[in-house]
């Protein structure tokens, strides 16, 4: 996958080109964020300048704060669910990712991981 604006992952800043190998066939298609109820935004809306900004931006997303970052994470996490056969379609994966982000469980897992790694 690559987004049309050069980001090396699926993006909500532009459409993304996908080449999918499934059942021994390669299919190429474009993902349009709006087709998945995601809002297309400017690249500046998902960029951060410092490590502290990145941390705060990430925590807000994991707390379920809606916006461009949330949509970007939902798109990529939903795709990961789809390609790992946890869901039947990309749409289902994105919706499941949104529900998980809203639940707060990802932030709890991150905190558990941080606590565990600090004890090593």
N, C-alpha and C positions, 0 to 999 in steps of 0.2 A: 504494500500500500504506500501511497504517497499523496499528499494533498497538492492541489494545483498551485499553491503558493510556496511549495518547496519544503514544508514541514514534513519530517520523516515519520509521520504517523497520521492517523485519521484526524481531520481537523474540522472545527466549526468556523474557521476563518475563510474557507473556500470549499469547493467540492473536492472529493478525494477519488483517486483512481485505484481500483482494486483488481488484482488478478488472483482468482480463487481456484485452487486445485481441489476438486471434490469428485469422488467416484471416477477417478482417472481421467477427468476432463478439466480443462482450464477454461474458466469463464472470466471475461473482463467486463467490468461495469463501473459506474460512477456512483458514489454516495453523495447525495445532496442533503445537507443537514436538515433543511426544512421538511423533507420527506419523513423525518423521524421526530417531528415536533421539537427540533432543536433550533435555536436562533443563530443565524449566521452573524458573525461579529468581525471587527477589525482585529488584526494580530496584536495590536497594542493592548487590547482588552484582556489578553491572557499572558502578557509578558510581565515579568518582575525584574527589578533592578538589583536587589540584594538578597543575600541568604535569609535575612530576617523577613523580608517581604515574601519570599517563596514559602517559608514556613507558615506565616500567617495566612497566606492565600490557600495553601494546602489544608490547613486546619479548618478554615471556613468551608471549603468544599466538603471535607469529611464530616462536618457538622450539618451538611445538607443545605448550605446557602445556595440558592438559585443564582444563575448567572452564567457568563461564558465559560468560566473554569469548570463549573458543575457539568455543563453540557459537554465539554471536552472530555472530562473524565468518564461521564456516562457513555459517550460514544465509544471510547476505547475499551472501557471495561465491558461494555455490552458486546463488543466485537470479540473480546477474549472469551466471553461465555459462549458465544456462537461457535468460534473455531475449535473450542474444546468440547463441543457437543453437549454442553450443559443446557442449551435451549435449542429450539428448532429453527429460529429465524433471527436475523439481526434485530428486527423490531422488538422481538421478545427479549433479547439480550439487553438492549438499551433500556427498556422499561424495567426489567429486573434490576439493572444497575442503579437506576434512579431510586427505586424502592429501597435498595440496600443503603444508598447514600443518605436518604431521608431517615432511615432507622437509627443511625448513629453507630451501628455495629463496626463499620470500618475504622472509625476513630478509636473505639474501645480496643480493637485488635492492634492498632498502631501503638496505643499506650501500653498494652501488655507486652508487645515486642520491645518497646523502648525500655521498659522496666527490666525485662529479662536480659537484654543485652548489656545493660548497665551493671548487672550482677556478675557477669562473666569476668 
